[in-house]
Amino acid sequence: MFMNMKRAKILAAGMSVCFLSIHFLMFYIFFKNDVTPMVYFNAFSIAFYCFMLFVVYKEWLPFYTIAVYLEVAVHMTLAVILTGWNSGFQITLIGMSVLAMYAEYTGRTLKIKYVKMLPACILGMALYIASYMYLHFHPAPYSLPRVTESTLSILWGFVVFIIMLLVLQLLVIIAISSEQQLEYQLSHDKLTGLPNRYHIASHFENLRQNHSSCWIAISDIDNFKKINDTYGHNCGDYVLRTIGELLSQKDALIGRWGGEEFLFVREHDNATDPYEFLEAIRKEIEQYPFTYDNQNLSVTMTFGMSCFANGEGIDDAIRDSDEKLYAGKNSGKNKVVNDMSHCPNPALSYQDPLTKVKNKTAYDKMLESLNWDIQKRTAQFAIVLVKALNTDSIYDNYGHDKGNDYIVGIARIICGVFVNSQVFRTGNDEFAVVLTNRDYYERDSLFGELKRRYEACSSDDSATPWNCYQASAGMAEYSANDRDVDSVIKRAR
């Protein structure tokens, strides 16, 4: 937040010093021109602003705001009535309204007791009109030399200009600062300080537009659930924060992909080998002295890496990196996988052999990650559940092969619609999609497209029964009222 109590006190104290200086000047001018009532009033004002410095020190800002406004309003109105309209004192009655409203804004921002200044501003305008009407019927009892009147008119115009310029400039700075802070909060993970999925998705769009060639890696903290179960979630937060600090120093775009997963993306260059880059990070994490509550922790990470060229195939590269990550986790962990041939049974335990989407085991792991995000209040996702219809009829009437073709076709439509999200086969004829990234923000239109595709298939009279794909689908979005993923899934059924 740009405005804080310290800055507010500095501004208020600076304003008091300025007003104090002005009243010394006014005291001299009125004394020199024998305007006795205003001499006394300015003597009071000098003492008043000395006291206001003490008020600022004690942080009595609401009292300061209304007291200063009333002092200015009474002083300027009395000065106009006594010396005439040509002295320009009335200009400050309008200029002070800007300062008064800014003072109210400051009180609201600091969440302290504040005074609504709109009635005071209306009072100032009423005094402006009333003093003009009074002078129209009652000549001023004192007159100032024309040179003094001209000088005062210029002075008050200059003072009001400075006040308005200062306030407007502060508002511009505050607006820019607030926008930057909001943009940072929207694009960065609160716990680790790293870019989040939203920021990374925006970066991918730029890569597509610029036809960039990059490598992508997805990493996962090994045995993270065990760390949480053994040492508590605060320890898990410590590990995530520490890894976030280490990764933020690397020469690549690195973001928190969800839960304990991180995503890396960097453009290809001849000076850096992607495998060696990730291997150096892996070794650094492995050797880093993680210590929590006097306990030494052994923390390692597994990486899966893939590449894409000319901004094309980003989604395929993410899926490939994800599969390599699972392969590395399934073959010993704490390694960088860039070639699936080095991993025995690569990713088989997380891939459905028929449809090639992820299986129930991978789905359970995803739900665990989503529950972690929900607990930390960083979750942002939706779930689509799809159930194939007439599956038993296809198997019974046309055989096992045709039934499998039917299931594969159902999955192909899902993957064709939700290209940026992970698809899981959770049962023989049931699928789930966890919508993230761009698919999350376009969830309504994509869900509508999914239903339209199935409706088009079911109404195609020329299609064979095993190509006439029919399915029911439901979607639910996570909200702050959901305690876990199960409540989201129940709404999607």
Buried (B, 14 or more C-beta within 10 A) or exposed (E): EBBEEEBBBEBBBEBBEBBBEBBBEBBEBBBEBEBEBBBEBBBEBBEBBEEBBEBBEEBBBBBBBBBBBEBBBEBBBBBBBBBBBBBBBBBBBBBBBBBBBBBBBBBEBBEEEBBEBEEBBEBBEEBBEBBEEBBEEEEBEBBBEEEBBBBBBEBBBEBBEEBBEBBEEBEEEBEEEBEEEEEEEEBBBEBBBBBBBBBBBEBBEEBBEEEBBBBBBBBBBBBBBEBBEEBEEEBBBBBBEBBBEBBEEBEBBBBBBBBBBBBBBBEEEEEBEBBEBBBEBBEBBEEEEBEBEEEEBEBBBBBBBBBBEEBEBBBEBBBBBBBBBBBBBBBEBBBBBBEBEBBEEBBBBBBBEBBBBBBBBBBEBBBBBBBBBBBBEBBBBBBBBBBBBBBEEBBEEBEEEBBBBBBBBBBBBBBEBBBBBBBBBBEEBBBBBBBBBBBBBBBEEBBEBBBEBBEEBBEEEEBEEBEBBBBEBBBBBBEEEBEEBEBBBEBBE
